[in-house]
Amino acid sequence: MNRNLWLLTLCQGLFLTNNVAFIAINGLVGLSLAPLGWMATLPVMGYVVGGAISTPLVAYTQMRWGRKVSFQLGLAVAVGSALLAAWAIASHQFWWLVAATVIAGYYSANGQLYRFAAAELAQPSQREKATSWVLAGGLLGAIAGPNLAARSRGLAEVPFAGAYWVLAVVAILAMVLMAGITFPKEKSTKNTVYTGRSALQMLRQPVFLVACLGASLGYGVMNLLMAATPLAMQQCGLSFDDTALVLEWHVIGMFAPGFFTGALIKRFGTLSVMGAGVLLNALCIAIALTGIDLHQFVIALFLLGVGWNFLFTASTTLSFSAYEPEEKDRAQAVINFGVFAVMAITSFASGALVTNHGWALLNLGSTIPVAMTGALLLWLAYQRRAFRAK
């Protein structure tokens, strides 16, 4: 860990503070403003749809102006979108709230690249640990996000409007920290001709395909259950303070393993750690199906967070071996687009399923992407074994 990595870790923590607060409040605010109940998670969906739409633009700005300028642009958008969301909720404008979260997706698309930037700030032999440690910065978001949402809900006359004002301040703080980071080889690529493989050619490579789908499906399962949790807990008669506690432990599960996931990957390999993530997701679902008491929500969402960490960190590490340096921006854009596309689907599905069919059916439905991820890992392991046998 050097100075640049420490600062990037703090930026990651502030990024997750924004994400967790959005998850905690957007569904509830959406439910209070939406014309129909099934539209409650459209503001959550808007955030990830905005991220998917922004992915090509972010890839361009990364190539054109480098990491720092692109990241700062993302943070500037975070400030503006938070202020727009605060105005929308104060004015009871549901569709303007959705628009604000779509715009905020540009910040999310930039923030998703922090983990890749971490690998560039460390020695090649330490990429796994650098990625894992920067992701561990999300622990700041685990503590700050839910508590920020809970304590700022009453700052303005309209509930939760004050939370968006606070998120604008959080983004400004991140801009100050980002200004102190020095990224390697920051230069314009205006006159550079791209010579790497196309996205389709990279996806034909089994390792890259599994890395992309592993990250996307892992994020999808996590988002499907996490986005629905505030609504499900409200339906079960639990308080918002209980929801904040559950989300806090969930995000701790997401990022606390970052202190040792990199070491586990170096010792046991990417596929083994990804497999452990799949098993933890399955265990989460099993516990969630046993009941709807507070302790069951806490345990299930904590295990969901740890499973996500194993899958996402190991998938990111697996991808490093699947593309050349000149293919970096395109490869990372493909991976992040897959993540955002799956998150958009699950954000919409979570609200529709939990409001119309309940928490149990939602969990049963999440077994499908969990099983798909497990099948992909077995397929890649078979491919590797067959290659070695030649």
QUIJO-V790050 format. One record per helix or strand of 2 or more residues. SS is the DSSP state (H for helix, E for strand). FROM is the first residue (numbers start at 1). TO is the last residue. Records with the same first field share a line. If there is no record, write none. Layout:
SS=FROM-TO  FROM-TO
This chain:
H=3-33  37-39  42-65  67-90  94-111  114-120  124-136  138-152  161-178  199-203  206-235  240-255  258-268  270-288  294-320  325-356  359-365  367-389
